[in-house]
């Protein structure tokens, strides 16, 4: 059984049962004259609404608080509300931490969740996060990454090619895209 083609004949509920690449979603939206911007989740919501109603879904645009003032950053500066990972902040952290500095997801979340902390606190948190053995949670929109991680958690004797073959099989099926041991049957 292969995955059906995404067309206007498909119902929203049926669409939600299958995995489509973001590029496939954009191609469909373009062909229907609909907006193609936003996250994969935004595109999926737009498509479900369109398939069920024939109308374009107007997603609310997030309000952006733009602050163009560039204050000198010091170790004792407060992070502040709505922290943005901008180039001046990257340069500051690289200077303090070293050239290997990266705005990793877990660190970005910490920065946004701690507006009253200082840059000194942030540097300490960065080092703690790096030394932590705890795996970062993978966002819902990264189903492939989560599948591959779960595959290797259960099959450390298999190859990446095996994992990819199982993923391709899994995403062609109706239903969820989470790893299950029975996915290995495709390798036999």
N, C-alpha and C positions, 0 to 999 in steps of 0.2 A: 504494500500500500504506500503510495507516495503522497506527499503533501500537495494539496490543491493549489492552483494558481490564484493569486490575489486579484479578484475582480469585483465589480459592483454587484454581482449576483450572490456574493457571499454575505451571510448575516454576521453581525458583530460578534455574537457568541461563538460562531464557528471560527471566525478569524482569531479569537483569543485562544483557541485550542492548539494553534500552530506557532512555530517559531519562524520569524522572518528577519532577515538582516535589515539594518537601518537603511541601507542603500535601496533595498527593495521597497521599503515603506515610502521613501522619498520619491522613487520612480512612480509608484502608484499615485501619490498625492499630486505630483507634477502632471500626470496624465489626466487628472480630474480637475486641474486648475486650482488646486488648494495649496495653502502655505506648506513649506517644507522645512521651516526653521524649528529649532527646539530640540529637546532631548528625545531619545527613543521613546520614552514613556509618553511625552507630549504627542509624538506622531501616532502612537498606538491609540491614544484617547481620541485624537482627531479622526482617525480612520474608523474606529468603532462607531462613533457618533454619525459619521457620514454614511456608513453602511446601513445603519439602523434608521436614519431619518432622511438621507439624501441632502442634508444641509451641512454647511460648514460650521465647525465648532469654533467659537471665539474664545481662546484661552486668555485669561488675564495676564497682562504683562507685569512682571515684578517691578516694583518701584526701585529705582536705583538712586542711592544717595551718593552723589559725586562730590568729593571734597578735594579741590585742586590746590589746597595749601600744602606746601612741602615743608614741614617742620624738621629741624635737625633731630635725628634719632640718637638717643643715648641709652645706656644700659638701664637708667632709671626712668626712661619715658614709659608712660602707660600705653598699653596696646590699643585701647579704645574700642568703641562700638563699631560694628560692621567692618572688622579688620579685612583688608584687601592685600593679597599677596602680590605687591607691586615690585617693580624693578629696584626702587630705592631701598625697600625692605630686604629684598634678596641680597643686594650689595652689602647692607649692614650685617646680615647674618653670615654671609661669606667671609667678611672681614673678621668677625668674632669667632666663627666656628671653623672656617677653612673652606677651601675650594670645593670640597666634596658635599657641601650643603645642598639639600634639595627640600622643596616644600612638599614633603610627603603627606598623603591624605590624613593620616592620624595626627600629624603635627598641625595641619591646617584646621582640623576640627578642634584641637586644643586651643589654638589661637582665637578662634571665633567664640569658643565657650568661656574664655577667661579675659574679658575686656578690661578688668580692673588690675590685672597682673602687669608686671613690667617686662621689658625686653630681657632683662637679666633672668627673670623667672622663666621666660620662654626658652632661653638657651639651656637652662637646667632641664626643663621639660623635654626639649629636643634630645638631649643626651640620654635621658631616661627612656624615652620612646625607642631610640635606636638600640639600646641595650636590652630592651624587652624582647622576650621570645614569643610573646603573644602574637598570633596571626591577625592581620588587619581584616576587618569585615569587608567582604566584597559587596559592592552596591548591586541592587536588584537588576540594574540595566546591563550588568556584566555577567550574564548567564554562562557564557562560554568559559570565562575565567573560573567561575565557581565550579562548573562541571569538571574542568581539568584538575583543579585542586582536590575535589572529592574523589575523582578517579584515582589519583596517585596516593591518596590517603588509604585506599583499599587495595591498591595494586602496585606496590613499589617495585615489583619485578617486571612491569610492562614498560613499553616505550612511549614516547610522545606520539609517534605515528599510530600506535594502538589507541591512545586516548582520543586522538583526532578522529579516527575511524569510528569509534563508538559515539562521539559527539555528533558526527554527521548523520549517523543512523538515528540517534535519539531525536535530533531536531526535525527529522522527516516524519516522525510519528505524531499522532494526535495526543494532546495532553501536556503534562509538565515536562520540563527539560532538566530535571534534577538527576544526578547519577544514581543508578541502581545496579546491583551486581548482575542482573539479568541482561544488561546492555552488552556484556562480554560475549553473548551468543553470536554477535556479528563477526567476531574474530575467528570463529571455528570454520 
